[in-house]
Amino acid sequence: MGDGVTMKICVIGLRGFPDIPGRVESHCESLYNRMARDACNFEIILFGRDRYIGTSPYVTSSGVRIVPAYCAKTRFLETPSNTFVAILRARFEFGAELIHIHGVGPGFLAAVARLLGLRVILTHHGHGAGAGRLSNFASMFQRVGETLGIRNAARTIAVSPTLADRLRQSYPDRADRIQWVPHGADHIFGQALTASAESTLADLGLTSGQYLVAVGHDPSDRGLSDVIRAHKRAETTLPLVIIGDDDRAFDRADTARHKDKRVIMTAGLSQTQNAHLLAHAKLFVMPLQREDLPIIALEAWAMNAPLLLCDTRSTRDLGLPDRNYYTVGDIDALSERLASKAANPPPVSLPEAFSWESIALATAEVYGEVSERFRSNSEPA
């Protein structure tokens, strides 16, 4: 893109920010605030959902323009209705040449954007740790959204190498338009410093360096169940703190929680509180997840917590040494690792690839390349 030319980017697919929880929301808040501060040749207009952010547009301190757009108030129509309205407004109200759709659900309508002459970039965030809880209809919607999104996108960004490889195999004719740009994790530094960790630990009855942390949504899931069983077998007095994502996770775990007082379930904590728990843990344990890139593991890594991750393709994407992994399903071996009084796997510095500065630069390069190619008509839509 030539010097002095401002590109208008419309971002679609999330509920809004700041202070809106969610994987995609957190990703976009860190990414676009960084891009708005560092890339003066982008005008970033982000469509949120009016039921979450109200009806008045606003501008973040970094310069991201947040525009509320209509969304239906029903579960299955919320995303498609908001996406459809945002695409129309991006094209006819804001005159954007490029839109960036986040998530395969909103990707369902990528063909509409393409038919309107918009260049589409799709970020595939994976299907998430809760994918197994989706209904058959929701799962089908995501699969179709993935296909339509990738088929109609000028570029597809995948958040992990494993996901990128899977997409290239599934869509070989689009393989050259699929690339890996990860989530970042260094945003958690600022969150950890916004308040003292002492109150977070005191509220849960914890002592710095004297507890274990795992993450999960449902203790009946295989991965988290394995960690709870291994901890129960382990000869350790250290409590196991499980970071949940909502109050329902806490309720489902109520019985198990009272059977073993060493297991502490948490739900609905702020990002700052989670940062405190990660920063002061003796060990962070990553159970088996369905998530393509374990963001919470990246955040624990950024907080310099010793890491013990389930051995899967997605966790191996992080490139940690063998000592940082355990075999899925081997309860006895995992129990020994949790009970060990020896030094845990030492912290490893987070690579620059997972910094938001690096990710913002990579994303800006995608925008510039797509814009240049289409302006020069060197690549078909």
Secondary structure, DSSP 8 states (H G I E B T S, - for coil): --TT--EEEEEESS--SSS--SHHHHHHHHHHHHHHHH-TTEEEEEEEEHHHH-SS-EE-TT--EEEEE---SSHHHHHHHHHHHHHHHHHHTS--SEEEEESTTGGGGHHHHHHTT-EEEEEE--S-TTGGGS-HHHHHHHHHHHHHHHHH-SEEEESSHHHHHHHHHH-GGGGGGEEE-----TTHHHHHTSS-HHHHHHHTT--TTS-EEEE-S-TTSHHHHHHHHHHHHS-----EEEE-SSHHHHHHTHHHHHH-TTEEEE-S--HHHHHHHHHT-SEEEE---S-SS-HHHHHHHHTT--EEEE-SHHHHTT---GGGEE-TT-HHHHHHHHH--S---------GGGSHHHHHHHHHHHHHHHHHHHHTT-S--
